Amino acid sequence: MALDSGNKAKSKGVWKSGAGKGRRHTKGRQVQDQAWGEVRALLGEAPRRADLLIEHLHKIQDRYGHLSAAHLRALAEEMRMSMAEIYEVATFYAHFDVVKEGETPPPALTIRVCDSLSCELAGAQALKAALEEGLDPAEVRVLRAPCMGRCDTAPVLELGHAHIDHATPEKVAAALAANDTHAHVPDYQTYADYVAEGGYVALRSLREKGDWEAVQEQVLASGLRGLGGAGFPSGKKWGFVRANEGPRYLAVNGDEGEPGTFKDRYYLERVPHLFLEGMLIAAWAVEAETAFIYMRDEYPAVLEILTREIEALEDAGLVAPGYVDLRRGAGAYICGEESAMIESIEGKRGLPRHRPPFVAQVGVFGRPTLVHNVETLHWVARVCREGPEVLSSTEKNGRKGLRSYSVSGRVAKPGVYLLPAGSTITDVIAAAGGMAEGHIFKAYQPGGPSSGLLPASIDDVPLDFDTLQPLGSFIGSAAVVVLSDQDSARAAALNMLRFFEDESCGQCTPCRVGCEKAVKLMQAETWDQGLLEELSTAMVDASICGLGQAAPNPIRLVMKHFPEEI
């Protein structure tokens, strides 16, 4: 109802409808001046765009160790967003600690103990229990955490942002005494080093007089396929994206969250510019307006390396300031799925999108987007520098190309091994120095938990694209975890399903409820195989994305190959 203009002098405004019945403020939390000032100081001159919400949440979390209700309300005010939008994003990601009014903030230090399969085999549960018993919970918080991409040095934990490899309580005590809580950046090939050996010559030449279709043919001739797990022919993506009207974007999927996988980290911590040159070549090929790099928060050293080297590219004039936009994940495995990653780049919860449309048509900000994995772009640079023969000239067991296998578990020398794509598990174990002393080969995970478990008797199949599907498995990201006669296939499968239960985004019922139900059924003394198979079928048929569709693989393969254990 409009106010009576003739009674303006008597009116006290719409908020006062009667004595004692009005409100001083609008409903909901009020902005506190101190918190608002602190948030504005942290954000500085940074844009207040909605897609930068996760970046701004990181600033608050890093500075204060948690996200208080007052700071979230101030951030909502500063970004002109609703409190609901801020809160739903902040609570979606594992690395944000939301603290409501009246709640006690977490301690200043957090230890995250990895409990993925490789670390569990190496004693992660005993390590976590020892830390919980020996540390003051008021001073240090101890949490279980999913794979940190350091399976070759299991068991692993993260103290603040510093990783401790082959972790022990004694190493943790020493790090605490030295206040060693920051990321350790290893020696790596800098921009100057890379240029000195011919780096970026290929990029400069292509920018001057290159034909993107000719480069695409080179990439296709090499046989390069997506190395994030899907295995789609890499060059074909370029044509799909170019077929759509611009503006176009490039998004690099650096969310290497599949347990057992650490090849991307391995290359980025040693030769980051091979990846960066490959990325810029792909961005040139599709005329991308911006190149986004989405890097997982579990890789703080890599984030520091990329920050430094992107700045070096800008200083050298190879890219305009801001052209390469580095985004930091916040602890969500689901963001390894390309459409969920794009949602996260846009500052939202990482919920996979329904398709079609595909991201090549409708990606970042609704525009055509080329998505590539880190290692894929590493090879794009090598193909452009050395020719397609760098991959296609290698042949073994009828398969062409090379694969980077992340090998961990019960082997003598865990690590990343570059081998012919036709290598079998026998070849992979041999490259890793054979089985660890006192262990006999029993089973293996060929490509992360999504690929399930295969028995040692299947040792003559090439670990490559398209070769494992007839066995109910797949190569995925080539994350090979080796089990021995001292390990339980049943327990390994349960470890994998607990991971999927934790990491399901919750968007679709078959995955959200199915993973939880599977864990409960797998904890029984004897598995109800009929019910588990029925549940697996529902999850595979009805889940939105690959997480729910592949989660039943460990269940089915253990029932098939290790029936004596269940």
C-alpha positions as CSV (number, residue, x, y, z in Angstrom):
1,M,0.0,0.0,0.0
2,A,1.4,3.4,-1.0
3,L,2.1,5.9,1.7
4,D,-0.3,8.8,1.9
5,S,1.6,11.7,0.4
6,G,-0.5,14.2,2.4
7,N,0.6,12.7,5.7
8,K,4.4,12.6,5.1
9,A,5.1,14.6,8.2
10,K,3.2,12.1,10.4
11,S,4.5,9.0,8.7
12,K,7.5,7.2,10.2
13,G,8.1,4.9,7.3
14,V,6.9,1.4,6.3
15,W,9.0,-0.4,9.0
16,K,6.9,1.2,11.8
17,S,3.3,-0.1,11.8
18,G,2.6,0.4,15.5
19,A,4.2,0.9,18.8
20,G,6.7,-1.9,19.5
21,K,5.7,-3.9,16.4
22,G,8.3,-2.7,14.0
23,R,11.8,-4.0,13.1
24,R,15.0,-2.1,13.3
25,H,16.6,-4.2,10.5
26,T,15.6,-6.5,7.7
27,K,15.3,-10.2,8.5
28,G,18.4,-12.4,8.6
29,R,21.9,-11.9,9.8
30,Q,23.1,-8.3,9.9
31,V,26.4,-7.1,8.4
32,Q,29.0,-6.4,11.1
33,D,31.2,-3.4,10.4
34,Q,34.3,-5.1,11.7
35,A,33.8,-8.3,9.6
36,W,32.9,-6.2,6.6
37,G,36.1,-4.2,6.9
38,E,38.2,-7.3,7.3
39,V,36.6,-8.9,4.1
40,R,37.1,-5.7,2.1
41,A,40.8,-5.5,3.2
42,L,41.3,-9.2,2.1
43,L,39.7,-8.7,-1.3
44,G,41.5,-5.5,-2.0
45,E,41.1,-4.4,-5.6
46,A,40.0,-7.9,-6.8
47,P,36.8,-7.9,-8.8
48,R,33.6,-8.9,-6.9
49,R,32.4,-11.1,-9.7
50,A,30.3,-14.2,-8.7
51,D,32.7,-16.6,-10.5
52,L,35.4,-15.5,-8.1
53,L,33.4,-16.6,-5.0
54,I,35.6,-19.7,-4.3
55,E,38.8,-17.7,-4.7
56,H,37.5,-15.1,-2.2
57,L,36.4,-17.9,0.3
58,H,39.9,-19.2,0.1
59,K,41.3,-15.8,1.1
60,I,39.1,-15.8,4.2
61,Q,39.8,-19.4,5.1
62,D,43.6,-18.9,4.7
63,R,43.7,-15.8,6.8
64,Y,41.4,-16.8,9.7
65,G,41.5,-20.6,9.5
66,H,37.7,-20.9,9.1
67,L,34.7,-19.1,7.6
68,S,32.7,-17.4,10.3
69,A,29.0,-16.5,9.9
70,A,30.0,-12.8,10.2
71,H,32.6,-13.0,7.4
72,L,30.2,-15.0,5.1
73,R,27.5,-12.3,5.7
74,A,30.0,-9.6,4.9
75,L,31.2,-11.4,1.8
76,A,27.6,-11.7,0.6
77,E,27.1,-8.0,1.1
78,E,30.4,-7.1,-0.6
79,M,29.7,-9.4,-3.6
80,R,26.0,-8.4,-3.8
81,M,25.0,-12.1,-3.5
82,S,22.4,-13.7,-1.3
83,M,23.6,-15.4,1.9
84,A,22.1,-18.7,0.6
85,E,24.4,-18.6,-2.5
86,I,27.4,-18.0,-0.4
87,Y,26.5,-20.6,2.2
88,E,25.7,-23.4,-0.3
89,V,29.1,-23.0,-2.0
90,A,31.1,-22.7,1.2
91,T,29.5,-25.9,2.7
92,F,29.9,-27.9,-0.5
93,Y,33.8,-28.0,-0.5
94,A,35.7,-30.1,2.1
95,H,38.5,-27.5,2.6
96,F,36.2,-24.8,3.9
97,D,35.3,-24.8,7.6
98,V,32.0,-22.9,8.1
99,V,31.5,-21.8,11.7
100,K,28.1,-20.6,12.8
101,E,27.4,-18.2,15.7
102,G,28.2,-19.9,19.0
103,E,30.3,-22.6,17.5
104,T,33.9,-23.1,18.4
105,P,36.3,-22.5,15.5
106,P,38.7,-25.3,14.6
107,P,42.2,-25.2,16.0
108,A,44.8,-23.2,14.1
109,L,46.5,-26.3,12.7
110,T,44.8,-29.2,10.8
111,I,46.5,-32.5,9.9
112,R,44.8,-34.3,7.1
113,V,45.8,-38.0,6.9
114,C,45.3,-39.6,3.5
115,D,43.2,-42.8,3.7
116,S,43.2,-43.8,0.1
117,L,44.0,-47.4,-0.8
118,S,47.8,-47.0,-1.1
119,C,48.0,-45.1,2.2
120,E,45.8,-47.6,3.9
121,L,48.0,-50.4,2.8
122,A,51.0,-48.4,4.2
123,G,49.3,-48.0,7.7
124,A,47.4,-44.8,7.4
125,Q,44.7,-45.9,10.0
126,A,47.4,-46.7,12.6
127,L,49.1,-43.4,11.9
128,K,45.9,-41.4,12.3
129,A,45.1,-43.2,15.6
130,A,48.6,-42.5,16.9
131,L,48.3,-38.8,16.1
132,E,44.9,-38.5,17.7
133,E,46.2,-40.1,20.8
134,G,49.4,-38.1,21.0
135,L,48.3,-34.6,20.0
136,D,46.1,-32.1,21.9
137,P,42.9,-31.7,20.0
138,A,42.6,-28.2,21.1
139,E,45.8,-27.3,19.4
140,V,45.8,-29.6,16.3
141,R,42.9,-31.2,14.5
142,V,43.4,-34.6,12.9
143,L,41.1,-35.5,10.0
144,R,40.9,-38.3,7.5
145,A,41.2,-37.1,3.9
146,P,41.0,-38.5,0.4
147,C,43.9,-39.1,-2.0
148,M,46.5,-36.3,-2.0
149,G,48.3,-37.5,-5.2
150,R,51.4,-38.7,-3.3
151,C,50.7,-42.4,-3.4
152,D,54.4,-43.2,-4.2
153,T,55.4,-41.9,-0.7
154,A,52.6,-43.5,1.3
155,P,51.5,-43.0,4.0
156,V,51.1,-39.3,3.5
157,L,49.6,-36.4,5.5
158,E,49.3,-32.7,5.1
159,L,50.2,-30.5,8.1
160,G,48.7,-27.1,7.2
161,H,49.9,-26.9,3.6
162,A,53.1,-28.9,4.1
163,H,53.0,-32.6,3.0
164,I,54.9,-35.2,5.0
165,D,55.9,-38.2,2.9
166,H,56.4,-41.6,4.5
167,A,54.7,-40.0,7.5
168,T,55.3,-41.0,11.1
169,P,54.3,-39.4,14.5
170,E,58.0,-38.5,15.0
171,K,58.1,-36.6,11.7
172,V,54.9,-34.8,12.6
173,A,56.4,-33.8,16.0
174,A,59.5,-32.5,14.3
175,A,57.5,-30.5,11.8
176,L,55.3,-29.0,14.6
177,A,58.4,-28.0,16.6
178,A,59.9,-26.3,13.5
179,N,56.5,-24.7,12.6
180,D,56.9,-26.3,9.2
181,T,53.4,-25.8,7.8
182,H,54.0,-24.3,4.4
183,A,54.3,-26.0,1.0
184,H,57.7,-27.2,-0.1
185,V,58.4,-26.1,-3.7
186,P,60.8,-28.6,-5.4
187,D,63.4,-27.6,-7.9
188,Y,61.8,-27.4,-11.4
189,Q,62.5,-26.2,-14.9
190,T,61.9,-22.4,-14.9
191,Y,60.8,-20.3,-17.9
192,A,64.4,-19.3,-18.6
193,D,65.6,-22.9,-18.5
194,Y,62.8,-24.0,-20.8
195,V,63.5,-21.2,-23.3
196,A,67.2,-22.0,-23.3
197,E,66.4,-25.5,-24.7
198,G,64.1,-24.3,-27.4
199,G,60.9,-23.9,-25.4
200,Y,58.0,-21.8,-26.9
201,V,59.6,-21.8,-30.4
202,A,56.8,-24.0,-31.6
203,L,54.2,-21.7,-30.1
204,R,55.7,-18.5,-31.5
205,S,56.0,-20.1,-35.0
206,L,52.4,-21.2,-34.9
207,R,51.2,-17.8,-33.8
208,E,53.0,-16.2,-36.7
209,K,52.1,-18.5,-39.6
210,G,50.5,-21.7,-38.3
211,D,47.5,-23.5,-39.6
212,W,45.4,-24.9,-36.7
213,E,44.0,-27.7,-38.9
214,A,47.5,-28.9,-39.8
215,V,48.4,-29.0,-36.1
216,Q,45.2,-30.9,-35.4
217,E,46.1,-33.4,-38.0
218,Q,49.5,-33.8,-36.3
219,V,47.9,-34.4,-32.9
220,L,45.5,-37.0,-34.5
221,A,48.4,-38.7,-36.3
222,S,50.2,-39.1,-33.0
223,G,47.3,-41.1,-31.6
224,L,47.1,-38.8,-28.6
225,R,43.9,-39.4,-26.5
226,G,42.6,-37.6,-23.4
227,L,44.7,-38.7,-20.5
228,G,42.4,-37.7,-17.7
229,G,40.5,-40.9,-18.1
230,A,38.0,-40.6,-20.9
231,G,40.4,-41.3,-23.7
232,F,38.7,-39.2,-26.4
233,P,40.9,-38.4,-29.4
234,S,42.5,-35.1,-28.4
235,G,42.7,-33.4,-31.8
236,K,39.0,-34.0,-32.6
237,K,37.9,-31.8,-29.7
238,W,39.5,-28.7,-31.4
239,G,37.3,-29.0,-34.4
240,F,34.2,-29.4,-32.3
241,V,34.9,-26.3,-30.4
242,R,36.0,-24.3,-33.5
243,A,32.7,-25.2,-35.1
244,N,30.8,-23.0,-32.6
245,E,30.7,-19.3,-32.7
246,G,32.9,-17.4,-30.2
247,P,33.9,-16.2,-27.7
248,R,35.5,-19.5,-26.8
249,Y,37.4,-20.7,-23.7
250,L,40.0,-23.3,-22.7
251,A,39.7,-25.1,-19.4
252,V,42.5,-27.3,-18.1
253,N,41.4,-30.0,-15.8
254,G,44.1,-30.2,-13.1
255,D,41.8,-31.8,-10.5
256,E,43.7,-35.1,-10.4
257,G,41.6,-36.6,-7.6
258,E,41.3,-40.2,-8.7
259,P,43.0,-42.1,-5.9
260,G,46.3,-43.6,-7.0
261,T,46.9,-41.0,-9.6
262,F,49.9,-38.6,-9.4
263,K,51.3,-38.3,-12.9
264,D,50.1,-34.7,-13.5
265,R,51.7,-33.6,-10.2
266,Y,54.9,-35.4,-11.2
267,Y,55.2,-33.5,-14.5
268,L,54.1,-30.1,-13.1
269,E,56.7,-30.3,-10.3
270,R,59.4,-30.9,-12.8
271,V,58.7,-29.5,-16.3
272,P,55.7,-27.2,-16.0
273,H,56.4,-25.3,-19.2
274,L,55.8,-28.3,-21.4
275,F,52.3,-28.3,-20.1
276,L,52.0,-24.5,-20.4
277,E,53.2,-24.4,-24.0
278,G,50.8,-27.2,-24.9
279,M,48.0,-25.3,-23.2
280,L,48.8,-22.1,-25.2
281,I,49.0,-24.0,-28.4
282,A,45.6,-25.5,-27.8
283,A,44.2,-22.1,-26.8
284,W,45.6,-20.7,-30.0
285,A,44.0,-23.5,-32.1
286,V,40.5,-22.7,-30.8
287,E,41.0,-19.0,-30.5
288,A,40.3,-19.1,-26.8
289,E,39.7,-15.7,-25.1
290,T,40.9,-17.0,-21.7
291,A,42.7,-20.1,-20.6
292,F,41.5,-21.3,-17.2
293,I,43.6,-23.7,-15.2
294,Y,41.6,-25.5,-12.5
295,M,44.2,-27.0,-10.0
296,R,43.3,-29.1,-7.0
297,D,43.9,-27.5,-3.6
298,E,45.8,-30.6,-2.5
299,Y,48.7,-29.5,-4.7
300,P,49.9,-26.3,-3.0
301,A,53.4,-26.6,-4.4
302,V,52.1,-26.9,-7.9
303,L,49.8,-23.8,-7.4
304,E,52.9,-21.8,-6.3
305,I,54.9,-23.0,-9.3
306,L,52.1,-22.1,-11.7
307,T,51.6,-18.7,-10.1
308,R,55.3,-17.9,-10.6
309,E,55.6,-19.3,-14.1
310,I,52.4,-17.7,-15.4
311,E,53.8,-14.4,-14.2
312,A,57.0,-15.2,-16.1
313,L,55.0,-15.7,-19.2
314,E,53.3,-12.4,-18.7
315,D,56.6,-10.6,-18.1
316,A,58.0,-12.2,-21.3
317,G,55.0,-10.9,-23.3
318,L,53.9,-14.4,-24.3
319,V,50.5,-13.9,-22.8
320,A,48.6,-10.8,-21.8
321,P,48.1,-10.2,-18.0
322,G,45.1,-12.2,-16.9
323,Y,44.9,-14.4,-20.1
324,V,45.8,-17.5,-18.1
325,D,43.4,-17.6,-15.1
326,L,44.6,-20.0,-12.4
327,R,41.7,-21.3,-10.2
328,R,42.1,-23.2,-7.0
329,G,39.9,-26.1,-6.2
330,A,38.7,-26.6,-2.6
331,G,38.6,-30.4,-2.0
332,A,35.9,-32.0,-4.2
333,Y,36.7,-35.1,-6.2
334,I,33.6,-34.6,-8.3
335,C,35.2,-31.5,-9.9
336,G,37.4,-33.8,-11.9
337,E,34.3,-34.4,-14.0
338,E,34.5,-31.7,-16.7
339,S,31.1,-30.1,-16.3
340,A,31.4,-30.1,-12.5
341,M,34.8,-28.4,-12.9
342,I,33.2,-25.8,-15.1
343,E,30.5,-25.1,-12.5
344,S,33.3,-24.6,-9.9
345,I,35.2,-22.2,-12.3
346,E,31.9,-20.2,-12.4
347,G,32.0,-20.0,-8.5
348,K,29.3,-22.6,-7.9
349,R,29.0,-26.0,-6.3
350,G,30.6,-28.7,-8.4
351,L,27.5,-30.4,-9.6
352,P,27.8,-32.3,-13.0
353,R,25.5,-31.0,-15.7
354,H,23.1,-33.0,-17.7
355,R,24.2,-33.5,-21.3
356,P,23.5,-32.6,-24.1
357,P,24.5,-29.8,-24.6
358,F,28.2,-30.8,-24.3
359,V,30.8,-28.4,-23.0
360,A,32.3,-28.0,-26.5
361,Q,29.0,-26.1,-27.2
362,V,28.0,-24.8,-23.8
363,G,30.8,-24.6,-21.3
364,V,32.3,-21.8,-19.2
365,F,29.8,-19.0,-18.9
366,G,27.7,-20.7,-21.5
367,R,30.3,-20.4,-24.2
368,P,32.1,-23.2,-26.3
369,T,34.9,-24.6,-24.2
370,L,37.8,-26.9,-24.9
371,V,38.6,-29.1,-21.9
372,H,42.0,-30.9,-21.7
373,N,43.8,-32.8,-19.0
374,V,47.3,-31.6,-17.8
375,E,49.2,-34.5,-19.2
376,T,47.4,-34.4,-22.5
377,L,48.6,-30.8,-23.0
378,H,52.1,-31.9,-22.0
379,W,52.1,-34.3,-25.0
380,V,50.5,-31.6,-27.3
381,A,53.7,-29.6,-26.7
382,R,56.0,-32.5,-27.4
383,V,54.1,-33.5,-30.5
384,C,54.4,-30.0,-31.9
385,R,58.1,-29.8,-31.0
386,E,59.2,-33.4,-31.9
387,G,56.5,-34.5,-34.4
388,P,53.7,-37.2,-34.0
389,E,56.4,-39.9,-34.0
390,V,57.2,-39.1,-30.4
391,L,54.1,-41.2,-29.6
392,S,53.2,-43.1,-32.7
393,S,56.6,-44.7,-33.2
394,T,56.3,-46.8,-30.1
395,E,54.5,-50.1,-30.4
396,K,54.0,-53.1,-28.2
397,N,51.4,-55.8,-28.1
398,G,49.7,-54.2,-31.0
399,R,49.2,-50.9,-29.2
400,K,50.8,-47.7,-30.2
401,G,52.0,-44.8,-28.0
402,L,53.2,-44.2,-24.5
403,R,51.5,-44.1,-21.1
404,S,52.5,-42.5,-17.8
405,Y,51.6,-45.1,-15.2
406,S,51.2,-44.0,-11.6
407,V,52.4,-47.1,-9.7
408,S,51.9,-47.6,-5.9
409,G,51.1,-50.3,-3.4
410,R,53.1,-53.4,-2.8
411,V,55.9,-52.7,-5.3
412,A,59.6,-52.1,-4.5
413,K,59.8,-48.6,-6.1
414,P,56.5,-46.7,-6.4
415,G,56.5,-43.8,-8.9
416,V,55.5,-42.6,-12.3
417,Y,56.8,-44.8,-15.2
418,L,56.6,-43.9,-18.9
419,L,56.1,-47.1,-20.7
420,P,54.7,-48.3,-24.0
421,A,50.9,-48.2,-24.0
422,G,50.8,-52.0,-24.7
423,S,52.5,-52.8,-21.3
424,T,50.9,-55.4,-19.1
425,I,50.7,-55.4,-15.4
426,T,53.8,-57.7,-15.4
427,D,55.7,-55.0,-17.3
428,V,54.5,-52.3,-15.0
429,I,55.5,-54.2,-11.8
430,A,58.9,-55.0,-13.4
431,A,59.4,-51.3,-14.1
432,A,58.7,-50.5,-10.5
433,G,61.4,-52.8,-9.3
434,G,59.2,-55.9,-8.9
435,M,57.1,-56.7,-5.8
436,A,58.1,-55.4,-2.4
437,E,60.2,-57.7,-0.4
438,G,58.1,-60.5,1.2
439,H,55.0,-59.8,-0.9
440,I,53.5,-62.1,-3.6
441,F,51.4,-60.5,-6.3
442,K,47.6,-61.0,-5.7
443,A,45.6,-58.3,-7.4
444,Y,45.7,-54.8,-9.0
445,Q,43.7,-51.7,-9.6
446,P,44.5,-50.7,-13.2
447,G,43.1,-47.2,-13.3
448,G,41.9,-45.9,-10.0
449,P,39.0,-47.1,-7.8
450,S,36.6,-46.6,-10.7
451,S,38.3,-49.4,-12.5
452,G,37.8,-51.9,-9.7
453,L,40.2,-54.9,-9.0
454,L,41.6,-57.5,-11.3
455,P,43.3,-60.7,-10.1
456,A,47.0,-61.5,-10.7
457,S,46.0,-64.2,-13.1
458,I,44.9,-61.6,-15.7
459,D,48.5,-60.5,-16.4
460,D,48.7,-60.6,-20.2
461,V,46.3,-57.8,-21.1
462,P,47.7,-54.4,-22.3
463,L,46.9,-51.7,-19.8
464,D,45.6,-49.2,-22.5
465,F,42.4,-47.7,-23.8
466,D,39.7,-50.1,-25.0
467,T,41.5,-53.3,-23.8
468,L,40.1,-53.7,-20.3
469,Q,36.4,-53.0,-21.1
470,P,35.7,-56.7,-21.9
471,L,36.9,-57.5,-18.4
472,G,34.5,-55.0,-16.8
473,S,37.3,-52.5,-16.1
474,F,39.1,-49.7,-17.9
475,I,42.5,-47.9,-17.8
476,G,41.2,-44.5,-16.7
477,S,44.0,-42.4,-15.5
478,A,46.4,-45.3,-15.4
479,A,46.6,-45.3,-11.6
480,V,47.9,-48.8,-10.8
481,V,47.8,-50.0,-7.2
482,V,49.3,-53.4,-6.6
483,L,48.0,-55.7,-3.9
484,S,49.8,-58.7,-2.4
485,D,48.9,-62.0,-0.6
486,Q,48.9,-60.0,2.6
487,D,46.0,-57.8,1.5
488,S,42.2,-58.3,1.3
489,A,40.5,-57.7,-1.9
490,R,37.2,-57.3,0.0
491,A,38.8,-54.6,2.3
492,A,40.2,-52.8,-0.7
493,A,36.8,-52.7,-2.4
494,L,35.3,-51.3,0.8
495,N,38.0,-48.6,0.9
496,M,37.0,-47.6,-2.7
497,L,33.3,-47.5,-2.0
498,R,33.8,-45.4,1.2
499,F,35.7,-43.0,-1.0
500,F,32.8,-42.8,-3.5
501,E,30.3,-42.4,-0.6
502,D,32.3,-39.4,0.8
503,E,32.8,-37.8,-2.6
504,S,29.3,-38.2,-4.2
505,C,28.1,-34.7,-4.9
506,G,24.6,-35.8,-3.8
507,Q,22.8,-34.4,-6.9
508,C,21.3,-37.8,-8.0
509,T,19.7,-40.4,-5.8
510,P,21.2,-43.5,-7.4
511,C,24.7,-42.3,-6.6
512,R,24.0,-40.6,-3.3
513,V,22.0,-43.3,-1.7
514,G,23.5,-46.2,-3.7
515,C,27.1,-45.6,-2.4
516,E,25.9,-45.3,1.2
517,K,23.8,-48.5,0.9
518,A,26.7,-50.4,-0.8
519,V,29.1,-49.5,2.1
520,K,26.6,-50.9,4.6
521,L,26.0,-54.1,2.6
522,M,29.8,-54.6,2.1
523,Q,30.4,-54.3,5.9
524,A,28.3,-57.4,6.5
525,E,30.1,-60.7,7.4
526,T,28.7,-62.2,4.2
527,W,27.8,-60.1,1.2
528,D,24.3,-60.3,-0.2
529,Q,25.5,-60.7,-3.8
530,G,22.1,-60.6,-5.3
531,L,21.1,-57.3,-3.7
532,L,24.5,-55.8,-4.4
533,E,24.2,-56.7,-8.1
534,E,20.7,-55.2,-8.2
535,L,22.0,-52.0,-6.5
536,S,24.9,-51.9,-9.0
537,T,22.6,-52.1,-12.0
538,A,20.5,-49.2,-10.7
539,M,23.6,-47.1,-10.1
540,V,25.1,-47.8,-13.5
541,D,21.8,-47.2,-15.4
542,A,20.5,-44.1,-13.5
543,S,23.5,-42.0,-12.2
544,I,24.1,-38.7,-13.9
545,C,27.8,-38.9,-14.2
546,G,30.7,-41.3,-14.2
547,L,31.2,-41.4,-10.4
548,G,27.9,-43.3,-9.8
549,Q,28.2,-45.2,-13.0
550,A,31.7,-46.6,-12.2
551,A,31.4,-46.9,-8.4
552,P,30.0,-50.5,-8.6
553,N,33.0,-51.8,-10.5
554,P,35.0,-52.8,-7.3
555,I,31.9,-54.6,-6.0
556,R,31.3,-56.6,-9.2
557,L,34.9,-57.5,-9.8
558,V,35.5,-58.7,-6.3
559,M,32.3,-60.8,-6.5
560,K,33.6,-62.3,-9.8
561,H,37.3,-62.8,-9.0
562,F,37.5,-63.2,-5.2
563,P,34.3,-65.0,-4.2
564,E,36.1,-66.8,-1.4
565,E,36.5,-63.5,0.5
566,I,32.9,-62.5,0.6
